[in-house]
Amino acid sequence: MKAARILQYRKPLVLEDIAIPDIQADEVLVKVAACGMCRSDVLLVDGFFQNYGDIPPPVIPGHEITGTLAKIGSVVPKAAGLEEGDHVVVAPGWGDGVCRHCQAGNTHICPNVRWPGFGTYGGFAEYIPVPARYVIKVPKHLKFEELAPLTDAGLTPYRGLKKIRDAGGLGPDRVIGVFGVGGLGVYAVQYAKLLGAGATVVAFARNPDKLAIAKTYGADHIIDIKGKSADDIGKELKAATGQKKLDAIIDTVGAPEMMQLGFALLAISGHYADVGFVGDRIDVPLFPRVSGEQTFHGSFWGNNLDLSEVMALAAEGKIQHTIETIGFDQINEYLDLCRDNAIVGRAVVKF
């Protein structure tokens, strides 16, 4: 099979032919039809995750995976309802099944979690072995190139917004800010409208083209933050919404300067959910967080239930996409574009 592999960190991927993997008795073999390209793939190639755990090469990146079932393991139960040829998406976090997080359904934060695309096998290849319990069947009328990014770009902000909603941070008298309108932000704007219970949605970004997409996808207001101070942005926010602070923020970037801006704009008892980590450190004043009783939510990817809910929204035609399909031979070119933040929406490798 074709595979794009990291043989050495901080070097281009090597595109080569390798053996199609065998599967264990409890696994299925997914023939990859499409795989989204994520900034996390760039971070992986650039060695970022080596700061948090050893991932020895060779590594096949790519974790936004959809395709068809090519083979089913011998002990996969009939009750799973899986058949060869089924269209599936791959749930991202493969837990050990026995820890307290897995028992509660949050396999993606299992301390012994395995991630597709962060080890031997990933979606930048024609086949991948997957534990059978981590594939979700999807309707065959949905397009593979639109399904792929929903497994991360479309899943991650959904979980973050659910956390804000469940904590009471959304409602008809609230203003929520979506920070960044990239691969995740285009979905975050839509979810803020779907889950916001009438909240006013404001999108913040530096790229006018991305802000225009946010407006198209339902943002009530858009604010270009390029070269502006927090005070100036607060004045624009007040002119647009009647208040200069945000009751909630979903941050799809996680850059230090973006987070400093976000906390400067966060209202008393506000909720801040961050799903991005373009940066690795933040430096914000502590007293306003304490005196204003603000809440910070770390939110990472999503579990099977979250992904199933996203798939249901997709099946009902409630999610719009901004994607560019690319070929296998273009992977390194588009990783460079992603590194430079030059892609509007999501690039998707289609096999």
C-alpha positions as CSV (number, residue, x, y, z in Angstrom):
1,M,0.0,0.0,0.0
2,K,1.0,3.6,-0.4
3,A,2.0,5.3,2.9
4,A,3.5,8.6,3.8
5,R,5.8,8.1,6.8
6,I,8.0,10.0,9.2
7,L,11.4,8.3,9.1
8,Q,13.1,11.3,10.7
9,Y,11.5,14.2,12.6
10,R,11.7,17.7,11.1
11,K,12.1,16.2,7.6
12,P,9.5,15.8,4.8
13,L,7.4,12.6,4.9
14,V,8.7,9.7,2.8
15,L,6.2,8.5,0.3
16,E,6.7,4.8,-0.3
17,D,5.1,1.4,-0.7
18,I,4.8,-0.9,2.4
19,A,3.0,-4.1,3.3
20,I,-0.7,-3.9,4.0
21,P,-1.0,-4.5,7.8
22,D,-2.4,-7.7,9.3
23,I,-5.3,-7.3,11.8
24,Q,-5.8,-8.8,15.3
25,A,-8.9,-10.9,15.9
26,D,-10.7,-8.0,17.5
27,E,-9.8,-5.5,14.8
28,V,-11.1,-4.4,11.4
29,L,-9.1,-3.3,8.4
30,V,-10.2,0.0,7.1
31,K,-9.5,0.9,3.5
32,V,-8.9,4.6,3.8
33,A,-11.0,6.7,1.4
34,A,-10.1,10.1,2.8
35,C,-8.0,11.6,5.6
36,G,-8.0,15.2,6.8
37,M,-4.8,17.2,7.4
38,C,-4.5,18.8,10.8
39,R,-2.1,21.2,12.3
40,S,-1.4,18.5,14.8
41,D,0.1,16.6,11.9
42,V,2.5,19.5,11.4
43,L,3.3,19.5,15.1
44,L,4.0,15.8,15.0
45,V,6.3,16.1,12.0
46,D,8.1,19.0,13.7
47,G,8.8,17.0,16.8
48,F,6.4,18.9,19.2
49,F,4.9,15.7,20.7
50,Q,8.3,14.3,21.5
51,N,8.2,16.7,24.5
52,Y,5.4,14.7,26.0
53,G,6.2,11.1,25.0
54,D,8.5,9.1,22.8
55,I,6.9,8.2,19.4
56,P,9.7,6.3,17.6
57,P,9.7,6.4,13.8
58,P,8.6,5.1,11.4
59,V,5.3,6.9,12.0
60,I,2.3,7.3,9.6
61,P,0.5,10.6,10.4
62,G,-3.1,11.3,9.7
63,H,-5.9,10.9,12.3
64,E,-9.0,12.2,10.6
65,I,-9.9,8.9,8.9
66,T,-12.9,7.6,7.0
67,G,-13.2,4.7,4.6
68,T,-14.7,1.3,4.0
69,L,-14.4,-2.0,5.9
70,A,-12.1,-4.3,4.0
71,K,-11.7,-7.1,6.5
72,I,-13.3,-8.0,9.9
73,G,-11.5,-9.9,12.7
74,S,-12.6,-13.3,13.7
75,V,-13.8,-12.5,17.2
76,V,-15.6,-9.2,16.3
77,P,-19.2,-10.0,17.5
78,K,-22.1,-10.1,15.1
79,A,-23.8,-7.7,17.5
80,A,-21.4,-5.0,16.3
81,G,-23.4,-5.0,13.1
82,L,-20.3,-4.6,10.9
83,E,-20.0,-6.0,7.4
84,E,-17.3,-5.7,4.7
85,G,-18.0,-2.7,2.6
86,D,-19.6,-0.6,5.3
87,H,-18.7,3.1,5.3
88,V,-17.2,4.1,8.7
89,V,-15.4,6.8,10.5
90,V,-12.6,6.1,12.9
91,A,-13.0,7.3,16.5
92,P,-9.7,8.9,17.6
93,G,-8.9,7.8,21.1
94,W,-8.4,4.0,21.7
95,G,-8.4,3.4,25.4
96,D,-7.4,0.3,27.4
97,G,-11.1,-0.3,28.3
98,V,-10.5,-0.8,32.0
99,C,-9.5,2.6,33.5
100,R,-12.1,4.8,35.2
101,H,-12.1,7.2,32.2
102,C,-12.8,4.4,29.8
103,Q,-15.5,3.0,32.1
104,A,-17.2,6.4,31.9
105,G,-16.9,6.4,28.1
106,N,-14.1,8.9,27.8
107,T,-11.6,6.6,26.1
108,H,-9.8,9.5,24.5
109,I,-8.3,10.6,27.9
110,C,-7.3,7.1,29.0
111,P,-3.8,7.2,30.5
112,N,-2.9,4.3,28.2
113,V,-4.6,5.7,25.1
114,R,-3.4,4.9,21.6
115,W,-4.0,7.4,18.7
116,P,-4.3,6.6,15.0
117,G,-1.8,8.7,13.2
118,F,0.6,8.9,16.1
119,G,2.3,5.6,15.8
120,T,3.0,2.8,13.3
121,Y,-0.3,3.3,11.4
122,G,-2.3,6.3,10.4
123,G,-4.5,7.8,7.7
124,F,-1.9,8.9,5.3
125,A,-1.9,5.4,4.0
126,E,-4.3,3.2,2.0
127,Y,-5.1,0.9,4.9
128,I,-5.2,1.0,8.7
129,P,-6.0,-1.6,11.4
130,V,-8.5,-0.4,13.9
131,P,-10.1,-2.0,17.0
132,A,-13.6,-2.8,16.0
133,R,-15.2,-0.8,18.8
134,Y,-13.6,2.4,17.5
135,V,-15.3,2.5,14.1
136,I,-18.7,4.1,13.7
137,K,-20.9,3.2,10.7
138,V,-22.1,6.2,8.7
139,P,-24.7,6.6,5.9
140,K,-23.4,5.8,2.5
141,H,-24.8,9.0,1.0
142,L,-22.3,11.2,3.0
143,K,-19.1,12.2,1.1
144,F,-15.8,10.7,2.4
145,E,-14.0,14.1,2.0
146,E,-16.6,15.7,4.2
147,L,-16.7,12.9,6.8
148,A,-12.9,12.8,7.4
149,P,-12.4,16.3,9.0
150,L,-15.5,15.7,11.2
151,T,-13.5,13.1,13.3
152,D,-11.3,15.9,14.7
153,A,-11.9,19.4,13.2
154,G,-15.6,18.8,13.5
155,L,-15.5,16.8,16.7
156,T,-13.1,18.8,18.9
157,P,-15.0,22.1,19.1
158,Y,-18.2,20.2,19.5
159,R,-17.1,18.7,22.8
160,G,-15.6,22.1,23.9
161,L,-19.0,23.8,23.3
162,K,-20.8,21.0,25.1
163,K,-18.7,21.7,28.1
164,I,-19.6,25.4,28.1
165,R,-23.2,24.5,27.5
166,D,-23.4,22.0,30.3
167,A,-21.7,24.4,32.7
168,G,-24.5,27.0,32.1
169,G,-22.4,29.3,29.9
170,L,-24.8,29.6,27.0
171,G,-28.2,31.2,26.6
172,P,-30.2,33.9,24.8
173,D,-28.7,36.7,26.9
174,R,-25.1,35.6,26.4
175,V,-22.4,36.5,23.9
176,I,-19.9,33.7,22.8
177,G,-16.7,34.4,21.0
178,V,-15.2,31.9,18.5
179,F,-11.4,32.5,18.4
180,G,-9.9,31.5,15.1
181,V,-11.8,30.5,11.9
182,G,-9.5,27.8,10.6
183,G,-10.1,24.1,10.2
184,L,-11.8,23.8,13.6
185,G,-13.2,27.3,13.8
186,V,-15.5,26.9,10.7
187,Y,-17.3,24.1,12.6
188,A,-17.1,25.9,16.0
189,V,-19.2,28.8,14.6
190,Q,-21.9,26.4,13.4
191,Y,-22.0,24.5,16.7
192,A,-22.2,27.8,18.6
193,K,-25.4,28.5,16.7
194,L,-26.7,24.9,17.1
195,L,-25.9,24.5,20.8
196,G,-26.0,28.1,21.9
197,A,-29.6,28.3,23.0
198,G,-29.9,31.7,21.3
199,A,-26.5,33.1,22.3
200,T,-25.0,35.8,20.1
201,V,-22.0,34.4,18.2
202,V,-19.0,36.6,17.4
203,A,-16.1,35.3,15.3
204,F,-12.6,36.7,15.9
205,A,-9.7,36.2,13.4
206,R,-7.0,38.0,11.4
207,N,-7.9,36.7,8.0
208,P,-10.7,38.5,6.1
209,D,-11.4,35.5,3.9
210,K,-11.9,33.3,7.0
211,L,-14.1,35.8,8.7
212,A,-16.3,36.0,5.6
213,I,-16.8,32.2,5.9
214,A,-17.7,32.6,9.5
215,K,-20.4,35.1,8.6
216,T,-21.7,32.7,5.9
217,Y,-21.8,29.9,8.5
218,G,-24.0,31.9,10.9
219,A,-21.8,34.2,13.0
220,D,-23.9,37.2,14.1
221,H,-20.8,39.4,14.0
222,I,-17.2,39.2,12.9
223,I,-14.3,41.1,14.2
224,D,-10.9,41.4,12.6
225,I,-8.3,41.5,15.4
226,K,-5.2,42.0,13.3
227,G,-3.0,44.8,14.9
228,K,-5.7,45.8,17.4
229,S,-5.4,46.1,21.2
230,A,-7.8,44.3,23.6
231,D,-9.4,47.7,24.4
232,D,-10.1,48.5,20.8
233,I,-11.5,45.1,20.2
234,G,-13.7,45.5,23.3
235,K,-15.1,48.7,21.9
236,E,-15.9,47.0,18.6
237,L,-17.6,44.2,20.5
238,K,-19.7,46.7,22.5
239,A,-20.8,48.5,19.3
240,A,-21.8,45.1,17.8
241,T,-23.4,43.4,20.8
242,G,-24.0,46.0,23.5
243,Q,-21.3,44.6,25.8
244,K,-17.6,44.8,25.7
245,K,-16.9,41.4,27.3
246,L,-17.6,37.8,26.3
247,D,-19.7,35.4,28.4
248,A,-18.0,32.4,26.8
249,I,-15.1,31.7,24.5
250,I,-14.3,28.7,22.4
251,D,-10.7,29.0,21.4
252,T,-9.7,26.8,18.4
253,V,-6.1,28.2,18.2
254,G,-4.5,28.2,21.6
255,A,-1.8,30.7,20.7
256,P,-0.4,32.7,23.6
257,E,-1.3,36.1,22.2
258,M,-4.8,34.9,21.3
259,M,-5.3,33.5,24.8
260,Q,-4.1,36.8,26.4
261,L,-6.7,38.6,24.3
262,G,-9.4,36.1,25.2
263,F,-8.9,36.4,28.9
264,A,-8.8,40.2,28.7
265,L,-12.2,40.0,27.0
266,L,-13.8,37.4,29.3
267,A,-16.7,38.6,31.5
268,I,-17.4,37.9,35.1
269,S,-18.3,34.2,35.6
270,G,-17.3,33.7,32.0
271,H,-16.3,30.3,30.5
272,Y,-13.2,29.8,28.4
273,A,-12.9,26.4,26.5
274,D,-9.6,25.9,24.7
275,V,-9.2,23.1,22.2
276,G,-6.1,24.4,20.4
277,F,-2.4,24.3,21.3
278,V,-0.5,26.3,18.7
279,G,1.5,27.6,21.6
280,D,2.6,25.6,24.6
281,R,2.6,28.2,27.4
282,I,0.2,31.0,28.5
283,D,0.9,34.0,30.8
284,V,-2.3,35.7,32.0
285,P,-3.1,37.7,35.2
286,L,-4.5,35.5,37.9
287,F,-6.5,37.9,40.0
288,P,-9.2,38.7,37.4
289,R,-9.7,34.9,37.0
290,V,-10.2,34.4,40.7
291,S,-12.2,37.6,41.5
292,G,-14.4,37.1,38.5
293,E,-15.0,33.5,39.2
294,Q,-14.1,32.5,35.7
295,T,-13.8,28.9,34.5
296,F,-11.2,27.5,32.1
297,H,-12.1,24.2,30.3
298,G,-9.4,22.1,28.8
299,S,-11.1,20.1,26.1
300,F,-9.4,17.4,24.1
301,W,-10.8,15.8,20.9
302,G,-13.9,13.8,21.8
303,N,-15.3,10.4,22.7
304,N,-17.5,7.9,20.7
305,L,-20.7,9.5,21.9
306,D,-19.5,13.0,20.8
307,L,-18.5,11.6,17.4
308,S,-21.8,9.8,17.0
309,E,-23.7,13.0,17.7
310,V,-21.6,14.9,15.1
311,M,-22.3,12.1,12.6
312,A,-26.1,12.5,13.3
313,L,-25.9,16.2,12.6
314,A,-24.0,15.5,9.4
315,A,-26.6,12.9,8.3
316,E,-29.3,15.5,8.8
317,G,-27.4,18.0,6.6
318,K,-26.8,20.5,9.4
319,I,-23.0,20.8,9.0
320,Q,-21.4,22.8,6.2
321,H,-17.8,22.3,5.1
322,T,-14.9,24.3,3.7
323,I,-12.5,21.8,2.3
324,E,-9.9,21.3,-0.4
325,T,-9.2,17.7,-1.6
326,I,-5.7,16.9,-2.4
327,G,-3.8,13.8,-3.8
328,F,-1.4,11.5,-1.9
329,D,1.5,13.0,-3.8
330,Q,0.6,16.5,-2.4
331,I,0.9,15.7,1.3
332,N,4.3,17.3,1.9
333,E,3.3,20.4,-0.1
334,Y,0.2,20.9,2.0
335,L,1.9,20.2,5.3
336,D,4.1,23.2,4.4
337,L,1.0,25.3,3.6
338,C,-0.6,24.2,6.9
339,R,2.5,25.1,8.8
340,D,2.2,28.6,7.3
341,N,-1.5,28.9,8.2
342,A,-2.2,29.3,4.5
343,I,-5.1,26.9,4.2
344,V,-8.7,28.2,4.4
345,G,-10.8,25.4,6.0
346,R,-9.4,21.9,5.8
347,A,-7.2,20.0,3.3
348,V,-8.3,16.4,2.9
349,V,-6.2,13.7,1.3
350,K,-8.5,11.6,-0.9
351,F,-7.4,8.1,-2.1
